[in-house]
Amino acid sequence: MRARTVSPLEIDTYQRAARVILSNHLVTQTYPDRLALPLLRRWATELREDLLELFGYRFEVTETTARLFTVPDRLVPDTPARTPSDRTFDRHRYAYLALTLAALGRAGNQITLSELADHVATEAAQVPGVTLSTERAADRDAFVDAVAWLAARGAIVLADGDAGGWASNPDADEALYDIDRSVVIALFRPPRVLQHLTSVRSLLAVEKGPLQEDTIGHRPADPRETVRRMRRALVERPVVYADELTDDERLQLALPRTAGAVEDLTGLVAERRAEGVAMIDPSGRMSDIRFPSTGTISQVALLLAGEVADRVLDPDAPRLQHRPLPDSSQLELATQLDAAIPTAGIFEQLAEDPAAVSAASPPVENAAEPARYPLLDDAWLADAVGGLARQFGRTFAAQWQADHAGLRRNAIALLDRLDLIREVDDGVLALPAIARFRGVVVNIRHRNAQSDLFHEPVTGRTDGNRPVEK
């Protein structure tokens, strides 16, 4: 492992480079910032070897891009692409993004936004269920969101005009973009020819071939591949819970060298508990979700996590109902995605045999009783958020002060994404990692108004009106 041979004076820089590529996967001359690509080029040789050895990832660096080709172990439904304004991509935005990339690949060095929209509209007409009409404001907004996503990563660079103005009135405004072909090529590098695929499960594959329907998330017990899969889980998931693993995976996760190698490469710190392992990032920059963080939703989520942990661990309170986790079938999710594949685009003569992809192996027997977790029902959650609103409501952003139900939904969704709770139909299940937020202490900082400019200064804390974690 090359990380262990790096000089102690340079190890921080090397670990920062590893965190940059593991958190971004694509780095360009401007994305995520102008310092990232020179840093990765400095350590390209060492990173290429370590990323392949530890995770099975392929790392490619050119003069203008750095690209990490990961190995997907499971389908993850809660990590969508987001616009620069943090709107979640829907089906149309994903379709426009793919069609825009295809159009850019065939274009010259520059293209206007209206010309690009015409190309995408023509291609969209050939995809069932997808249309782009520049006469509809909703379609223009979705298309501009896809274009902005590409612009943020440097695939296109605004040379003149205003995309927002075009979205408002395409007859009055225009935008001109320079195309960076190296970034366009780096963005779309599928491991398989997509026109040959009949199932999304074919993308979840290793060198040994596509996953069987009962092996999505469970591959043959090759010890080297198992330990790589556990290391991938450590850097891709907020928490790796032992109850969600097979016996072989639990054994590899328990070995100190599994997380130790990740610590050496990234500088993350392994936090071990009986229930699993979480990698803690002291820099706070590797995760796409920083928590705790600023903003009403994040602060309420932190406070709610403390309330949940206190309730679950309170020995004097009535015992809570316990339930196993809901069945999150990867096969069901794969089936839903397969139903959306436009069959008209598949080359039937070269398509994979559907039976070979979906043929099931004998189910894996697991005699262990599934773990059960405490349930906090909707009524309790509503009371908890209501109590927080009464106590800290004046510090909330204006839009949430009167929308406690929406605030509760967003805070719960954030905690669910962090694997601290799991949403169910009538409440949430508290997962073990939420215990680290027990006893959160909050202090409100008051700003004292002064009625006269020349009054004696008022002593005290005058740096804001919001709850802060201590």
RAWO-V954416 format. One record per pair of residues at least 6 apart in sequence whose C-alpha atoms are under 7 Angstrom apart, sorted by the first residue. I is the first residue (numbers start at 1). GAP is how many residues later the second one is. D is the distance in Angstrom with one decimal. If there is no record, write none. Layout:
# RAWO-V954416
I_GAP_D, I_GAP_D
This chain:
# RAWO-V954416
1_49_5.9, 2_44_5.7, 2_48_6.2, 3_261_6.4, 3_262_5.7, 4_260_6.9, 14_29_6.8, 15_250_5.7, 15_251_4.6, 15_252_5.7, 16_250_6.9, 17_22_6.1, 17_23_5.6, 18_29_7.0, 18_247_6.7, 18_248_5.7, 19_247_5.7, 19_267_5.9, 20_266_7.0, 21_47_6.8, 23_263_5.4, 23_264_6.6, 25_42_5.6, 25_43_4.7, 26_40_5.8, 26_41_4.7, 26_42_6.5, 27_9_6.9, 27_10_6.1, 27_38_5.7, 27_39_5.0, 27_40_6.5, 28_9_6.2, 28_36_5.9, 28_37_4.6, 28_38_6.5, 28_125_6.8, 28_126_6.6, 29_8_6.0, 29_35_5.9, 29_36_6.8, 30_124_6.4, 31_122_5.3, 31_123_6.7, 37_29_6.9, 41_20_6.9, 44_17_6.9, 48_10_6.9, 48_11_5.3, 51_6_5.5, 51_7_7.0, 52_6_5.9, 54_174_5.9, 54_177_7.0, 55_173_4.9, 55_174_7.0, 55_176_6.3, 55_177_5.7, 56_172_6.8, 57_11_6.8, 57_12_5.7, 57_13_4.9, 57_14_6.3, 58_10_5.9, 58_11_5.1, 58_12_6.8, 59_8_5.9, 59_9_4.6, 59_10_6.3, 60_6_5.8, 60_7_5.3, 60_8_6.5, 61_6_6.4, 65_118_6.5, 67_119_6.7, 72_132_5.6, 73_131_6.2, 73_144_5.7, 74_130_7.0, 74_142_6.3, 74_143_5.4, 75_255_6.6, 78_339_6.9, 80_8_6.3, 80_9_6.3, 81_7_6.2, 81_8_5.5, 82_6_4.6, 82_7_5.6, 83_62_5.9, 83_66_6.0, 84_65_6.8, 92_38_6.7, 93_49_5.5, 93_50_6.5, 93_53_5.9, 96_24_6.9, 96_47_5.9, 96_50_6.3, 97_49_5.0, 99_21_5.7, 99_24_6.9, 100_20_6.0, 101_83_6.8, 103_13_7.0, 103_16_6.4, 103_17_6.8, 105_79_6.8, 109_69_6.0, 109_70_5.3, 110_67_5.6, 110_68_4.5, 110_69_5.6, 111_65_5.9, 111_66_5.5, 111_67_6.8, 112_63_5.6, 112_64_4.3, 112_65_6.1, 113_61_6.5, 113_62_5.3, 113_63_6.2, 114_60_7.0, 121_10_6.5, 121_11_4.8, 121_12_6.7, 124_6_5.5, 124_7_5.2, 124_8_6.4, 125_6_5.6, 127_215_6.7, 128_214_6.7, 132_7_5.8, 133_6_6.2, 134_6_5.8, 137_30_7.0, 140_27_5.4, 141_26_6.0, 144_19_6.8, 144_23_6.9, 150_6_6.3, 151_6_5.8, 154_26_7.0, 154_29_6.8, 155_24_6.2, 155_25_5.1, 155_26_7.0, 155_28_5.0, 155_29_5.4, 156_21_5.9, 156_22_5.5, 156_23_4.6, 156_24_5.8, 157_20_5.3, 157_21_5.1, 157_22_6.6, 158_18_6.0, 158_19_4.5, 158_20_6.4, 159_17_5.4, 159_18_5.2, 159_19_6.2, 160_15_5.7, 160_16_5.1, 161_13_5.6, 161_14_4.1, 161_15_6.2, 162_12_6.3, 162_13_5.1, 163_11_6.8, 163_12_5.5, 165_8_5.5, 166_7_4.7, 166_8_5.3, 195_150_6.1, 195_151_4.6, 195_152_5.7, 196_150_5.9, 196_151_5.9, 196_154_5.8, 196_155_4.1, 196_156_6.1, 197_154_5.9, 197_155_6.0, 198_153_6.7, 198_154_6.5, 198_156_6.4, 199_139_5.4, 200_134_6.3, 200_137_6.8, 200_138_6.1, 201_9_6.9, 201_10_6.4, 201_133_6.5, 202_8_5.0, 202_9_6.8, 202_155_6.8, 204_6_6.3, 204_7_6.2, 205_6_5.7, 210_147_6.7, 212_145_6.1, 212_146_6.0, 212_147_6.3, 212_148_5.9, 212_149_6.9, 213_118_6.1, 213_145_5.5, 213_146_6.8, 213_147_5.6, 214_146_6.0, 214_147_6.5, 214_149_6.5, 216_114_6.4, 221_27_6.9, 226_23_6.2, 227_25_5.7, 227_31_6.6, 230_19_6.8, 230_23_6.3, 231_27_6.5, 231_28_6.8, 231_31_6.8, 233_7_6.6, 234_6_6.4, 234_44_6.8, 234_45_6.4, 238_40_6.3, 238_180_5.7, 238_181_6.3, 239_38_6.0, 239_39_4.6, 239_180_6.4, 240_36_5.5, 240_37_5.4, 240_38_6.2, 241_34_5.8, 241_35_4.4, 241_36_6.7, 242_8_5.8, 242_33_5.7, 242_34_5.0, 243_128_6.6, 252_6_6.6, 259_11_6.5, 263_6_5.9, 268_11_5.9, 268_12_5.6, 268_13_5.0, 268_14_6.9, 269_10_5.4, 269_11_5.0, 269_12_6.5, 270_7_6.6, 270_8_5.9, 270_9_4.6, 270_10_6.2, 271_6_5.7, 271_7_5.2, 271_8_6.1, 271_9_6.8, 272_6_6.7, 275_157_6.8, 284_6_6.4, 292_6_6.5, 292_10_6.4, 293_6_6.7, 296_100_5.5, 296_101_6.1, 297_110_6.6, 297_113_6.6, 297_114_5.5, 298_113_6.8, 300_111_6.4, 301_110_4.6, 301_111_6.8, 301_114_6.6, 303_137_6.8, 304_81_7.0, 305_129_6.4, 305_132_6.2, 306_131_5.2, 306_132_4.7, 306_133_5.9, 306_134_5.5, 309_125_6.1, 309_126_5.3, 309_128_6.8, 309_129_5.1, 310_128_5.7, 310_129_6.8, 312_62_7.0, 320_54_5.8, 320_55_6.3, 321_53_5.7, 321_54_5.6, 322_50_5.5, 322_51_4.9, 322_52_4.3, 322_53_5.7, 323_49_4.6, 323_50_5.3, 323_51_6.5, 323_52_6.9, 324_46_6.2, 324_47_5.6, 324_48_4.1, 324_49_6.0, 325_47_6.9, 373_56_5.8, 373_57_6.1, 373_58_6.6, 374_55_5.5, 374_56_5.7, 375_52_6.8, 375_53_5.8, 375_54_4.6, 375_55_6.5, 376_51_5.6, 376_52_5.4, 376_53_6.4, 377_49_5.7, 377_50_4.1, 377_51_6.4, 378_48_5.8, 378_49_4.6, 385_23_6.4, 386_18_7.0, 393_8_6.1, 395_70_5.8, 395_71_4.9, 400_7_6.1, 415_6_5.9, 416_6_5.3, 416_7_6.6, 420_10_6.6, 420_11_5.3, 420_13_5.7, 420_14_5.0, 421_7_6.2, 421_8_5.5, 421_9_4.6, 421_10_5.1, 422_6_5.5, 422_7_5.1, 422_8_6.7, 423_6_6.4, 440_29_6.9, 441_28_6.1, 441_29_5.7, 442_25_5.7, 442_26_5.5, 442_27_5.3, 442_28_6.3, 443_24_5.6, 443_25_5.9, 444_21_6.4, 444_22_5.7, 444_23_4.9, 444_24_6.9, 445_16_6.2, 445_17_6.8, 445_18_6.6, 445_19_5.7, 445_20_5.2, 445_21_6.3, 446_15_6.3, 446_16_5.9, 446_18_6.3, 446_19_5.4, 447_14_6.9, 447_15_4.5, 447_16_6.5, 447_17_6.0, 447_18_6.5, 448_14_6.6
